Amino acid sequence: MTQFNTGFTLFLSLLVEAIPFLLLGVLFSGLLLLFIDEGKLIAAMPKNPLLGAFAGSLIGFLFPVCECGNVPVARRLLMQGVPAPVAIGFLLAAPTINPIVIWATWTAFRDQPEIVLLRVLCSLAIATIIGWVFSAQADLRPMLHPLVACSIPAPKLGKKDSTPSLLQSGTFMLGGKGTSIRMDTPEFIAAAGSITSKPLKDRLRLFLENTVQELRELGAVLVLGSAIAATLQVAVPREIILSLGQDPITSIVAMMVLAAVVSICSTVDSFFALSFASAFTSASLLAFLVFGPMIDLKAIGLMLSIFKSRAVFYLLALAAQLTFLFTLIYQISFG
């Protein structure tokens, strides 16, 4: 019973911590959908894959969301036809490359300013590299969730689909008399026309309705991911993970595993990491701060609303390898 109470408390704490940021991300997603012209947005993005991934990684300064709120925004970017490197760069970097998290990290590690700087630089580099790697896939649709893939036009090898990708979101909106209609159906497309050309009153109504529906869709995934994270924290004693941190290499691995399991929000994870400063190396603390915001159990569950499981595995493997490599180099150089 004690373990159940502990697990339930952890589950509720994860939800309470994550829901405000998920809501923030959904609100940004709705703003992208209803108030930003997709043609201008796509035209503003760099065409070069590497520059595009770098630009996407920096968008977090404009959309300060954590690893719960970045998913709906990244999904909307993809649905609006933004190049995959840009969306993936944003997806992985936004939880760290934003003013709120940078300020929180500085507050926690004021005596170790190099941790703050390296967290930003490593996160930016890893997100840019992974976004650039995914650009090698000319058509990303086979790796996307079907509801997302159906909204993205095919690569420009022939005649472009005349249906605006903005209207083919794969999510739901409330139609007449309170009924839900999918935004990738012909019925909605025929009735909606251009959303950005609608009167402000109608756009605000659609914005609120879309917010409710996306919260339902992503909130269910968040609940499941939080439940899994809480269960693992109770079932696997933390001492087992911490016992691996007796040398420089295993300590990095241990803190990466811990970051994935505890699934703590990037806005407060620096204070959690600080509690291990006396027992773990600076490199392992850096690994925790870099890897956790990109890949944790909650984030994996939410990413499955964008990608198929194969693509999520690729993201996880690449992020883990690059985090380990960068932090190991730091350990060897300054350890």
N, C-alpha and C positions, 0 to 999 in steps of 0.2 A: 504493500500500500504506500509505503514511503517513496519507493521508486516511481510509482504512478503519480503521486502528488508532485514530485520533483519534475517529472517529465511534462506533466500538464502545465506546471508553472513556467517551464522553459518554453513550451509551445505558445502559451499566451504572451510571454515576453517578446518572442520573436515576431508574433503577429502585431502586437502593439507598436513595436519598433519599426516594422516594415510598412504597415498600411499607409501611414501619412506620405511616405515617399512613393509608394505605388500610386496613390491618388495624385501626387504631384506629376508623376510621369504620364498618367492617363490624361491629365489636364493639358499638358504640353502636347500630347499626341492629338487631342482634339483641336488645339490651336493650329497645329500643322495641317490637319485635315481641312479645316473650315475657313481659315483666315490667311493662309499662305499660298500664293499661286505656285503650283508645282512646277510649271515651266520655268519660272524665274529661279526657283530653288535648285533645280537640276542644272540649269545653265551656269549657276554660280559655283558649282562644284568643280574642282580641277579634274581634267580628263586623264592626266597621268595617274596610274594606279597607286604609286608610292606617295605622290603628293596628295592624292585623294584620301588615302588612309591617314596621312599625317593631319590633313585638315579635319577629317572626321574625329580624330582623337582630341583635337582642340575644341570641338564644339561644346564639350562639357563646361567650358567657361560661360557659355550662353545658356545652357540647360543644366543647372546644378542639381542633378538627381543622383541617387545612389544606385546600388545594384538591383533594387526592386523597381525603381522608377525609370531606369534607362531602357528596359525591355520594350514597353509600349511605344516609346519614342523611336527606338531603332526599328521596330516593326513598321511603324508608320513611314519612316524614311524609305525603307525598302519598297513599301507599297506605292509610294509616290514616285518611284523610279529612280531614286538616288543610287548612284553606283555602289555595288556591294562593298568595296574597300572603305568607302566613307561610312556606311552604316555599321560595319563591323568594327572599324576604328572607334567610332562613338560608343558602341555597345560595350567594348572592353575598357575604354579609358575614362568614360564619363564618371564612373563611381569614384575615381581618384582625382582626375584632372578637373576639379571644380573648386571654386573659392572656399566653399564651406568646409570641405574635407581638408584642404591645405591648411586652413586656419586651425582646425581641430588638431591636426598632426603637429603643427608648430606649438600649440598650447601644451601638448603632451610631451613633446621631445625638444623643448626649448634649449635644453642643455646639450642636445645632439643635433644641431641644425643640418648636419650632413644626411641624417636619416630623412628629413623632410625633403631635401633636394633630391636625393637618390630615389625616393619613392615616386616623385613626379617624373623624373627622367626615365626610370626603368619602366614605369607604367606606360609612358608615352612611347618609348621605343618598342615595347612588346606589342602594344595595340597596333602600332604602325606596321610592324613586321607581319603580324598575323593577317591584318587587312590586306596587305600587299600579296601575301601568299595565296589568299582566297581569290585574288584577281586572276590567278592562273586558270580558274574555272570560268570559261567563256560564258556559259549559261548556268547561273547559280540555281535556277528553279528546281532541278532534280534533288537538291540538297535542302530545300525549304519545305516547311509544313505546307500541305496542299492548299490550305486556306490563304496562305501568303503567296504561294507560287502562282495561283490562278490570277492574282492581281497585277503581276509584273509582266510587261510586254516582252516578247521574245527579242533576242539580240537582233540588231539591225542588219539582217541578212537578206531581207526581202521587204515586202510592204508592211509597214507598221500597222498594228491594230488601231483602228480608228476610235476605239472606246477608251476614254481617258482612264489611266490607271488609278487616278484619285478616287473614282467612283467604285472601283472594284476592290474594296478593302478586305473582303472576306470576314468582316465582323458584322454586327447586327445594328440596326437602328429601328426605332419605333415608328411604325407607319400610322395610318389612320385608325382611330378607335383603339389605340393602345396596343396594336398587334406588332410583333417583331418581324422585320423583313431583313434578309441578308442583302448586303450592299453589293454583292457580286452577281445578283440575279438580274435578268433583263427587265423585270418589273420595276425594280428600284432605279436602274439606269434610265429607263424610259421616262420615269416620273420625276427624277431628280434634276436632270439637266446639269448645268454647271453650278456647283455649290457656292463657289466664290462670287458668282454673279447674283446670288439671291439677296433679298433685303436683309438688313442686319437682324431684324426681329426673328426671321426664319432661321438664320444661321445660328443665333444664340440658342434657339429651341433645339436645333439639331445637335449643337455642341453639348447641351445638357443631356440629351437622350443618349448620345454616343458615349458620354462619360459613364453613365449608369451601366450600359451594356458591356463596355470594356472592363469595368470594375467587376462585373459578374464573371466574365470570361477569365480574366487573369487572377482575380481574387481566389477562385477555386483552386487554381494551380498553386498559388502562394500558400494556401492552407495546407495542401498536401505536402509541399516542400518543407514547410515549417514543422509539420508533424514528423516527417522522416528525420529532420535534423535533431529535433528534441529526443526522439527515440534513440538515435545513435549516441547522443551525448549521455544518456542514462545507461544504455546497454554496454557501451565501451568505456571502461574507467579511464579518466583522464590521465591517471598515473601511467597507464600503458603507453600512451602517446608521449608523455613527458620523459619516460625512461629512455626513449630513443635519443634524447638530446644531450648525450654525454660527450659527443665530439663534434667538430665543426660541420662535417658533412651530414651526419644523421640529425643534427639539430635543425638544419635547414629543412630537411624532409619532414621532420616532426612538426615544425611550425606551419608548413604548408598544409599538412594533413589536418592539423588543428584548425587552421583558418577555414578549410572547406567544411569541417564538421560543425563548428560552432555557428557558422553562418551569421556572424554579427555584422551590423550595418557599418558601412565605411565611414559614416560620420562620427562613430564612437569607437571604432576598432583600435585606434591608436592608444586609447586609454587602457583597453584590454591588453594590448601587446606590452604596454609599459609595465604591467604587473609581472611580466616574465623577464624584465631587464636584468635582474640580479642572477638569474639562472641560465640564461641563454645568450648567445653571441649577438652582436649587432646585426650580423648578416642574416641570422635566422629571424630576428625581429623584422628586418626589411623584407624577407621572403613572405612573412605573414601579412605585412601591410600591402604588398604588391599583388600576391596571388589571391588572397581572400576576396577583395572587391570584384575580381574578374570571374572567379569560379568558386562558388560554394553551392550547397545543396539547394538553397532557395533559388539561386540564380539559374542552376541547371534546370530545375522544374519550369521556370519562366521561359528559358531559352527554347524549351521544347514547343512553345507556342509559336516560335519563329522557324526553327530548324528541325530537320529530322534527326533522329538519335545519332546517326553516323556523323553528321556535321558537328553536333555538340561534342562528340568524342574527340574529333579533330581539334576543336577549339580548346578543350580541356588539356589534351596532350601537348599541343604547341605552347599553351600558356605555362604549363607545368615545367616543360623542358627549358624554356627561355628564362623563366623566373629562377630556376635552379642554377642555370649557367651564369646569369648576371650576378646573383648573390654569392655564388661560389667564387667568382672572379673578385668580388669585393672582399670576401673573406681572405683570400690568398694575398691580395694586394695590401689590405689594411688591417687584417685580422690580428 
